[in-house]
Amino acid sequence: MAAARTSLGRVLPGSSILFLCDMQERFRHSIVYFPQIVSVAARMLRVARLLQVPALLTEQYPQGLGPTVPELGAEGLQPVSKTCFSMVPTLQRELDSRPQLQSVLLCGIEAQVCILHTTLDLLERGLQVHIVVDACSSRSQVDRLTALARMRQSGAFLSTSEGLIMQLVRDAAHPKFREVVTRSWNVQRAMIGHLEPKTWRIQKIIKEPVPDSGLLGLFQGQNPLF
């Protein structure tokens, strides 16, 4: 159903999808750099909405691990519950319904479990997988680093959120790069009178400082995994 993966790893809005994996309440205090990871994933979701890139959201056993954290800004997305570590079995129908799909942009947790399993399943289907490294984490940095190396060995592309955003936009003349777009707010926020709807444009989003997600220390010095 998908084009064969090439070594270039180009990302285009019309043939891409954003996967948001298991950013749930019970992980808040156990995943390293959890607030930063969620913040970057929220950034990717804002851009996906501006560029009309579809997004899919999963929750791992929400009865025990709780709902998706609100700061992800995933209002309007229907979370898909799963117990399998990979996102692919529960999203199989969505994938099958998109014959034009070539690239999956992957954010979430944990890198060595659900992100890795999802990556391998997607690669096996012939899809390109782009790991948003500043939007993926684990309970330990060792697991995180080793999982990133493992996915790269298997053929996934590692990129930062800004690198992928700029690939999606491609041109500063893109109408969404400067155009002010009103961000959708949920009903609860709309009922709070003193809050004004925020406006977003891609140029503004990429100018926001990206939080440090602890990656710099992983890449310093002689790293045998990269």
N, C-alpha and C positions, 0 to 999 in steps of 0.2 A: 504493500500500500504506500510505502514511502520511497523516496528517491534514495539511492545508495549514498552512504556517507562519504563525503569527500574530505581531503585533508585540510582544506581551507577553513572550514567552519564558519562560513558567512551566515549572518542572522538577518532575516527579513521579516517584517511584521506579518505579511500575508501567509507565511508558512511556518510561523512559530507559535508556541503556547507557553504560558508560565505555570509551573507547578509549585504549589505552596504546601509544604509537607509538615504537618503535625506540630505547629507552634502553639502549644497548649499550656493551660495554667499550671499543671503539676510539674512541668519542666522548668518553670520560671526560676527556681532557686538551685537547680542542679546542673544546668547547661552553662558552660563557660561563655561569658559575653552574651548572655541571652538577650538583654535589652538592645544591645547593639545589632545583633543578628536580626531581630524583629524589625528594628528601625530601617535597616537596609532592605529587607524584604518588602516593607511597606513602600519604600521608595520605588522598588521595581514594580509593585502593583499599581502605583499612581501612574507611572509611565505606560504600563501595559494598557491601562484604561484610556489614556490620552491617544494612544496609537491603535486602539481597538484590537490589541492582542488578547485573545481569550486567556482566562486564568481558571485553574482548577485547584480546589482546596480539600485536603484530607485531614482527618483526625484519627489518631490511633486510640482505639478503645476509649472513647470519650466518657463512658460510664465511670471509669476509674481514673482517667488522666485529665478529665475536665474539658471545657470548651476551648476554642481558639481564643488567644488573648485579644482584647479589644484594640490594643494599640497597633495591631497589624492593619487595621482599617479595612477589613474584609467584608464590610456591610454589603449586602446584595449577592454575595457568593454563598451558595448552598454547600456546607461542608459534607464530604462523603466519609462516612464512618468505615473503619477498616480494622482488621486484626493482623492481616498479612503485613510483613515488613515492607514489601514493595507496594508502591502506589498503583502499579500497572493493573493487577487483576481487578481492582474495584473501579478503575477508570477505563477498562477495556472498551466498553461501548463508545465512550467519548472519543477514544483514539481511532476506533474503526470508522467513526462517522466523519473523519477529517482526512480524506485521501490526499489533500494538498500539504499535509503536515510533514515538515522535515526536521524542525529543531525544537527541542524542549529546553527551556530555561528553568533550572532547578534550584529552589531555595528551601531551607528548613533544617530539620534535625531528625535523628542524629546522623552525622556523616558516615559513621562506620556501620550503621544498621539500615535505616529506611532509605537514606539518600543513596548508599551504595547498592542496595538491592534494586531500587528503582532504576538507577543508572544502568545496571547490567541488563535488566529486562528491556529497557528502551533501546539499548545498543543492539540487543539480540533481534529486535524488531526492525533494525536498519535505520533507526533515527539518530540524528546528531543530538548529543547531550552536552549542554553548557552549564557547568557548575558555577553558580555565583558564590565565589569563595568567601566573600565578606558577608554572605547571608546564610552560611551553613556552619554548624558547630556540633560539639559533642560534650559529654561530661568531662572528658579529659583531652588535653591538647595532643597527647600522644596518639590517641584514637583518631582525632581530627586530622592530624598531619598524615598519618599512615593511610587513612581512607582517601584523602585527596590524591596521594601518590598512587594508590591502588586504582582509583577511577581513571586517572591519567594514563596509567599503563594499559588499561582496557580500551582506551580510545576516546574517553570523554575530554572535552575542552574545559580548561580552567580559566576563568575570567573574573574581573571585578564587576561590580554593578555598573560603574560608570563606563567601563569598556563596552559592556553589552548595550547600555543605553545609547551610546554614540554609534554603535553598529546599527541599531534599529533605526535611528534617525538619519544617519548617513550624510546629511547636508544641512548646513546652518540656514539654508533657505526653505527648509521643510516648514510648511504652514503651522505645524504644532510646536515648533521650536520656540517661537516668540508669542504665538497667539495665546491670549489669556482664556483659560477654560475654567468654568465654574465647577468646583469639585462637589460631587454629590454628597450630601450629608444625610444621616439617617433621621427618622422621625423624632427620636428623642432629642437630638441636638437641635433640630429645627424648632422644637417647642421652647427652647431656652432663649428668651427674648434678647439677652445681651450678646449672644454669639452671632457673629456675621459669617455667612458662608465664605470659606476660603477659596481663593483662586490659585490655580497652578499653571505653570507652563514649564516645558522641559528645561529651558534655559535656567529658570529659577531653581528647579529641582536639583540640577547638577551643581549649582553654586552653593547649595547647602553643604556644610561640612559633613563628610562621612564619618561616623563614629569609629574609633579604633576598636577593631574586633580581635586584636591580639595576633594578627597574622605576621606582622613585621618581625617579631622575635623568632617565628618559625622559619623564616627565610634567611636569617642572618647567618654568616659564617659558612663553613663547609657542611652543607646539608646532604647527606648521602641519599635522601629520598627524592631529590629534585635535581 
